[in-house]
């Protein structure tokens, strides 16, 4: 009988997750469609392209809200049990509330493993394709940056001239050992510029103590040269593609490249840890949701439960964001910015479980 109950409760819980996922997938798809149609409104792209890109983009957005879908799914699970009075089955079989919480926690942890091993690689690949297609139609598609063993390479177009820029390394707000090749529209070389460093803190690059190579001559200058660019330190520090377009193995490779080139990898570390911690995060949210549902009065209207779940999700979301910002701004270590909210929620869950057990 207990195995039959296990199967029934597991199926019910995953059914709630599937229903919520389908609903939010549809809502996100509709919202994304409008954004993509606006983006392609002035291009001669195929009519189906906005719909295709929306499908490619939705899984990544859905990944961001999975923790809160899990929390609400647990609430709907208990509402369904209470409504049909199926929670009496637990008492009849001499089981307690901890049995049900344990079962849902295991389910959510397994779901988190599935998300990491199957869902995330697929969604990251779709996001990668999304950026590949969209970049073709983007006005920024002609402005490129690339990292390799020779440093950072930038292609920029300024006032009908094409600039190919290679910087050996980056330190603070400066590109160091920079070689700039300037071409006209026909890609005929106009001049080369070399400098020890360039201030790239804004889109107006400040070049001092540079050497110009032009018409077989070498001209040294101590004057200040201002170069307008579509890039600045923030844009260069950020990966050209969203981190959600890389799987976990690619993120490790990108971090290694950044370490070689001296670029910050904090955003990569943050993203990597957030993905890896999903099974534990899901489990804790299910425990919290279960504790709330088992401790409130049964005669409360259903809308109260839903609003409570949404409110709790919003609070947790903003607390996580605050700690993420602390981590990215070096206020606290990156690993602490990810795990402190989880540890705090975990402690609250343990306290709640102890009280439930005492009852």
NORTA-V78976 format. One record per residue. N is the residue number from 0. OMEGA is omega as a letter, one per 20 degrees, with the letter a starting at -180 (999 if undefined). Layout:
N|OMEGA  N|OMEGA
//
This chain:
0|a  1|r  2|r  3|r  4|r  5|a  6|a  7|a  8|r  9|r  10|r  11|a  12|r  13|r  14|r  15|r  16|a  17|r  18|r  19|r  20|r  21|a  22|a  23|r  24|a  25|a  26|r  27|r  28|a  29|r  30|a  31|r  32|a  33|r  34|a  35|r  36|r  37|a  38|a  39|a  40|a  41|r  42|a  43|a  44|r  45|a  46|a  47|a  48|r  49|r  50|r  51|r  52|r  53|r  54|r  55|a  56|a  57|a  58|r  59|r  60|r  61|r  62|a  63|a  64|r  65|r  66|a  67|r  68|r  69|a  70|a  71|r  72|r  73|r  74|r  75|r  76|a  77|r  78|r  79|r  80|a  81|a  82|a  83|a  84|r  85|r  86|r  87|r  88|a  89|a  90|a  91|a  92|r  93|r  94|r  95|a  96|r  97|r  98|a  99|r  100|r  101|a  102|r  103|r  104|r  105|r  106|a  107|r  108|r  109|r  110|r  111|r  112|r  113|r  114|a  115|a  116|a  117|a  118|a  119|r  120|r  121|a  122|r  123|r  124|r  125|r  126|r  127|r  128|r  129|a  130|r  131|a  132|a  133|a  134|r  135|a  136|a  137|r  138|r  139|a  140|a  141|r  142|a  143|r  144|a  145|r  146|r  147|a  148|r  149|r  150|a  151|r  152|a  153|r  154|a  155|r  156|a  157|r  158|r  159|r  160|a  161|a  162|r  163|a  164|r  165|r  166|a  167|a  168|r  169|r  170|a  171|a  172|a  173|r  174|a  175|a  176|a  177|r  178|a  179|r  180|a  181|a  182|r  183|a  184|r  185|a  186|r  187|a  188|r  189|r  190|r  191|r  192|r  193|r  194|a  195|r  196|r  197|r  198|a  199|a  200|r  201|r  202|r  203|a  204|a  205|a  206|r  207|r  208|a  209|r  210|r  211|r  212|a  213|r  214|r  215|r  216|r  217|a  218|r  219|a  220|r  221|r  222|r  223|r  224|r  225|r  226|r  227|a  228|r  229|a  230|r  231|a  232|a  233|a  234|r  235|r  236|a  237|r  238|a  239|r  240|r  241|a  242|r  243|r  244|r  245|r  246|a  247|r  248|r  249|r  250|r  251|r  252|r  253|r  254|r  255|r  256|a  257|r  258|r  259|a  260|r  261|a  262|a  263|r  264|a  265|a  266|r  267|r  268|a  269|a  270|a  271|a  272|r  273|r  274|a  275|a  276|a  277|r  278|r  279|a  280|r  281|a  282|a  283|r  284|r  285|r  286|r  287|r  288|r  289|a  290|r  291|a  292|a  293|a  294|r  295|a  296|a  297|a  298|r  299|r  300|a  301|a  302|r  303|a  304|a  305|r  306|r  307|r  308|r  309|r  310|r  311|r  312|a  313|a  314|a  315|r  316|a  317|r  318|r  319|a  320|r  321|r  322|r  323|r  324|r  325|r  326|a  327|r  328|r  329|r  330|r  331|r  332|a  333|a  334|r  335|r  336|r  337|a  338|a  339|r  340|r  341|r  342|r  343|r  344|r  345|r  346|r  347|r  348|a  349|r  350|r  351|r  352|r  353|r  354|r  355|a  356|r  357|r  358|999
//
